[in-house]
Amino acid sequence: MNENIKKYWFVGLVALFMLVFSFYYLGQELSNNAETKIANKTIDNDSVIYELNGESYLAKDFYEDFKKIGSNISILVELQKLVTKDIKLSDELNNQALNSVAYLKQTYSQSQLLSELKKFGYDSIEDLKDLVLLQFKTNQLNKEYLKANLENIVTPYVAAGNGKIISHILVKVADVTSETKEDGTTTHTLNPTADEKAKLEKVLELIKTTDFAKVAAENSDDTGSASNGGSLGYVNDASMANFVTEFATAAKSLKEGEVSGVVETQFGYHIIKVDAATAEKLVENDTFVSAYFSDANNNPLLPILLKAKELNIEVKDEEFNAYANNIIGE
């Protein structure tokens, strides 16, 4: 468990940051492909803090490990501040950060937020904005790290999992006939109404001349992804297992920028687009950055520690330095 804490710093090291990330990527990333805070779920009367690839991590384990490395948290936060102080956020990202602050204040009580803030050296609820902005700046730092390592890190990582960012438009069909054969396979026959057929034709015409994301936002019956322009985020061979076979097969066959024909599944008619599949385009996308640093093999502390080393920031704490050197590989 201690190794998981080291690898998932916004889960183990910085509990509040997990909430910020969860909101920031809300609707942009498949929930089965990243750590998510599990609300109101317990196992043997112990709260589930997060789940990863189907495995649950309990509060008792979380807090035992949190205490083991708690002395490093304030140092990490200060390093974050130092290595990101010159990073400028765009107006769009600033607005997203402010929206995140508003969301957190609406979702959690002041006492809950203040309790988390104090763990990281903040003493006022008004400091929440600074903490959220710090996380957005850190995300930019992570992007810079990946851009600087396209060939040796990003390209092999993407190739290994056949990764890509996909979007889709769903025209739901209410009447579906299902038949299970002797071999256990099930076939689905769509029985669309005239209105459903007309909607499909309308969508097919619109995507010829209108931005795919706009068409998805205004017409897709998958309301969860429609709110984000139809995006299903970053997917790879492993996460494709979460999709029905017909959808996954079609998505895997598409290259960057390509749009599928009509794909029939038990849910209705899908039109799929690959928004990004090359390293150059993927590193510009926040969902990919999040997915990369959510992978158990990629430590999200590394860009911060490497930047601190580049800036000759010297930490006067032997325990922390041993911890950092282990991550850097020295």
N, C-alpha and C positions, 0 to 999 in steps of 0.2 A: 504493500500500500504506500509506503514512503516514496517509492520510485514514481508511482502515479502522481503523488503530490508534487514532486519536483517537475514532472513533465507538464502538469496542468496547473499553471500558476494562477490563472484567474478562477480556478476552482479551489485549489488548496491554499495558495498563498494569499490571495486577495478575494475574499468572499463577495464583497460588494461589487468588484469588477465583473464578476460573473453575471450579476444582474444587469449591469450596463451592457455587456456584450450580448446578453440574451435579448435585450430590447433592440439593440443596434441592428442585429441580424434577424429580427423577427420578420417572418414571412419571406426571408431571402434564402434560407438554408433548410434542407430536409431535416426534420426533427430527429430522424433515426441515424443521422450522420454526424452528430455533435453532442457535446455534453449539454444537458438542459436541466434546469432546476426542477425538481419533482415536488409539486405542491400536494400536501395532504396525503402522501403515500408513506406507508410504514411496512416494515418487515420485523416480525417478532417484537412489536411495540416500539421499534426504533425507527426514527425518521430516515427516509432516503434523501440524501443530499444531492446526488446526481447519478445519472446512468450513463454508461458508455458501452456501446456495442452489446446492449442487452444485459450488462452486468450492473448490479446496483451497489452503490457505496453508501454505507450507513453513517449516521451522525457520530456514533462512538468512535469509529475509525478515523473519520474526518478530523475530529477535534483532538484525538490523540496525536495524530501526525502534525496537525496545525501547531500544537504546543511544542513539538520537537524542533520545529524550524521557525517558530514565531519570532525569535530574536533577529532573524534576517529580513523581516518584512519592512521595517522602517528604513533599512539601508536600501532595499530594492526600490522603494518609493522615491527616496531621495535621488538615487541613480536615474530613475525614470525622469525626474524633473530636470536633472542636469543634462542628460543626453538628448532631451526633446525640447529644450528651452528655445532653440532657434528655429524650430519647425513652425511654419505658418499654415493655418488651416484655411481652406477656401470658405467663401460665404456659405456655400451649400453645407459643408461639413460643420461649420459653426452652428447653423440652424438645426442640423440633425442632433448635435450635442445638446442644444437647448431643449429640443423636443424630448431627448432622453432624460434630462433633468426633470422636466415637467412630469413625464411618465413615472419616474421613480417616486416623486413626491406624492403623486396621486395613488400609487400602488402600495407604498409602504408608509408606516407611521413615522413621525419625526423621531420618536425614540428609537425605532429600529434603525433608521438611517444614521442617526447620531452615534449609536452604539458601534456601527461598522466604521464610520468615519474616524472615531477615536482610536481604533486599532491601528490606523495608518498615519497618526500624527495630526489629524484635523480636529478642531474643537468646536466647530459651529456648523449648523445645517446649511449655512450660506456657502460653506466650503465644498458642497456637493458639486457645484458647477466646476470648480477647479479640478476635482477628482475626475469628473467625466471628461473634461477637456484633455486632461492628462492621458486618459485612455485613447481618445481619438488621435492624439499626437503619437502615441505609441503605435497605433495601427499604421500611421504614415511611416514611422520608422521601420516597421516590419515590411512594408511595401518596398522601401528603399533597399532593405537587405535582400529581398527576393529579386528585385530588379538587377542588383549587382551580382547576383549568382544565378542568372538565367540558365546558362549552359551546364554548370556543374551541379546544380541542385534542382531547379524547377523543372527543366526539360526531362531529366530522368524520372523525377517523381510523377509527373503527369503521364509519361509513357508507360510507367509500370502499372498504372491503374486505368489506362485509357480514359483519363479524366476530361471532363468538359462541362461547361455551364449551359444548361438548356432551359427553354421556355416552352410553354404549350398553351393552346386554346382548346377548351373542351366544350362541345355541344352535347349536352346530356340528352340521353334517350330514356324515357321513363319505362317503356315496355320492352323488356329484354327476356327472351326465352332461353333457358339454360338446359342443356342435356349432358348428362354424365355417361360416358361410354364404359364398356366392360374393363378397359385398361386403366380406368380411373381418371382419364382426362375429361375435361368439361369444355363443351363448345357453347358459345353464346350467339344467339341470333337477335339482331336489332330489329325492332318493329317501329320505326319512326313515324310520328304523325306528320301531317302536311306542314305544320308550323315548324317542327324540328328540322325537316328537310330544307325548308325555306331559310331557316337561320343558318344552316350549314352553308348553303349556297351564298348567302350574304357574306359570311365570314371569308369564304374562299375568294370572293370578288374583292373584298376590302383589303386583304393582305397583298394584293397585287400592286396597290398604289399607296397604301397607308402603313405607317410604322407598325410593326408586328406587336410591340408592347402596348401601343395605344389601342389596337384592335382587341388585344387580350383583356386589357383593363375594362373596356366598355362592353365586351360581349362574352367573355368566357364564363361558363357555368361552374368552373372551379374557383369559387370566390376567394379561397385562401391564397392562391397564386395570382389571381386576377388583380388583387390589390397591389401587387408588385410587378405589374406588367406581364404576368404569366410566368415569371421566373420560378424555377424549381431549384435554383442554386447550382452549386458544384456537385456533380455526381461522377462516380467511377464504377468499375466493374463490381465492386463490393456493394455499393449503395444501390446499384441497379436492381439488385435482388429484391428491393422494396417495391418495385413496380411490377405490374402484370406483364406477362411474357411478351405480348404483342407490342406493348409500349416500349419495353426495354430493347427489344430486337430492332425496332425502327430507330430509336434514339442512338443506339450503338453504331448504326450504319451511316449516320449523317456526319459530314465534315463541317468545319467552322463556316458559319454563314448560310448553311443549307437549311431549307425548309422541307419537311416531309409532305407527302400526299396525305390523304385522309387515312388515319389509322383507327381501326375499329377495335374496341375493347368492351368488356362487360359494362362499362360506364357510359359509353356513347362514342362519339366521333372526336378524335384528337388530331390536331395539327401541331407538329413539333418543330422547333427551331433550335439550332446550336448557336448560341451567342458567342462563345469563345471556346477554343480548344488548343490554341498555341500558347506557349509560355509567355510570349510578348503581350497577348491580350488578357490572359488569365491574371497576371500580376497586377493589372489595373482594377481588378474586380474584388470588392471587399469580401464577397462570399468565398472566393478562392483563398484569400489570405486567412480568413477564419478557419476554413477547412484544413488548410496546410498546418496551421499551428494547433489544431485540435487533434492532429494525428499523433499517436503515441510515440512515434519515432522522431518527432520534430519538437524540440524544446523551445517554447516561446520566450524564454528568458535570454536565449542566445543573442539576438540582435541588440538587446540592451547592454549585455555584458561586453560584447565585442565593441560596441560604440564607446563604452566607458573606457575600454583599453586603448582605443584609437585616440581618445581625447586625453589620455594620460591621467585619468582620474584614479587616484590611489585611495583604497579603502583601508583604514587602520583597524581591521578586525580579522584575526587569523582564522576564526571559524568560518566567517563569511567568505574569505578568500579561498579557503579550501573547497567550500561549496561551489563557488563560482568557477574555479579552475577545473573542477570535475565536469562541469557543464561544457566549458570551452574545450576541454580535452587536453589540458596541460598538467 
